[in-house]
Amino acid sequence: MTATGPALDLVALVRELVRRPTVSGDADAQRDVLGTLTEVLRERAPHLQVTQGRDRDHPWTLLRTPADPGRRQLLLACHVDTVPAADPAAWQRAPFDGDLDGGRVWGRGGSDMKAGVVAAAAALAAADPGTPVALLLTSDEEIGSRGAAAAAAAVAELPVGAVVVPEATGNRVVLGHKGALWLAVRTAGRAAHGSTPERGHNAVLDLAALLARAAGVLPFRTDPFLGMETWNPGVVAGGTVPNVVPDRAEVVVDMRTVADGGDLLAWWRAQPEVADVEVRVDLPPVGTPADDPWVASLPAPVLPTPATYFTDASVLVQVVRGAPIVVWGPGTPAVMHAVDEYVELAEVEQAAAAFTEVVSRWNGG
């Protein structure tokens, strides 16, 4: 028996999703899109079983076929949030219009990753009810995979056999990526009048000295596949007004890791200028062996290099008990988070067909 509802209109659904702003942190908007996708899929495959997360701030939805729950599940894992469309005036097309032109759908989220959501949904809608396949839809991936973290306990209850994360890879299979360790590092000083700085202690100068030193001595590691760890002091703040010596300063550092981040965290905490370190994001790296039999069976080329970004795979790898995970989906990595983001419709169609093929071959033994 197969799904008997109307076929999924890939183009229309991509455009509809792009038109729906789902910026990270907007739980209501993301929840509404999760509901829309559930309705679309249940219309075409009414047999699907639905589990909805109860986390108010980070919603998620899990849809799966009614196959024997003891069989290994093929899990398709997608997020519905996007980064903001900063400076809409700089876009050639309005970022949330979902314009269709030149074989592309234009707008924020086209490549990252609403096209992947649609391709995965199409594969689930077409799946035989007896095939053990599930679709996880998460929120707030862009700010640390918070929706996936909220759903992790539910995923851990499933006997997952393999995972596809349909992020934008140009429909090529990617075997992993670095982890992410985001730290808010703070320095503390003593306030004084700006005309008598000797009476105070400048927290901004402490932070500047710390960052200058960190560039050369952070204990970075290297992995043969993932490469060398990196850091980016992405947000710096300190002081209140020019004529007051600042008594506090903060930098939010984004480090991409190839192993456990404990050594890096310990380094920051040990520095003499540091008053406090807050862990904002701590996600492990992901890597699947190229010779994994399931990976070898996939109908797409396998890239020899990792993804440059992190994905919900960093959460899922902790709960799927060694199941192979790949990042593989439609979209152009170079336009992710960029002005005039788009997705090639041909890639969406190709991905939907490839995912449907992989699902049809999955036996979950």
Buried (B, 14 or more C-beta within 10 A) or exposed (E): EEBEEEEBEBBEBBBBBBBBBBBBBBBEBBBBBBEBBBEBBBEBBEBBBEBBBEBEEBBBBBBBBEBEEEBBBBBBBBBBBBBBBEEEEEBEBBBBBBBBEEEBBBBBBBBBBBBBBBBBBBBBBBBBBBBBBBBBBBBBBBBBBBBBBBBBEBBEEBBBBBBBBBBBBBBEBBBBBBBBBBBBBBBBBEBBEBEEEEEBBBBBBBBBBBBEEBEEEBEBEEBEBBBEBBBEBEEBBBBEEEEBBBBBBBBBBBBBBBBBBEEBBEBBEEBEBBBEBEEBBBBBBBBBEEEBEBBEEBEBEBBEEBBEBBBBBBBBBBBBEEBBBBBBBBBBBEBBBBBBBBBBBEBBBBBBBBBBEBBBEBEBE
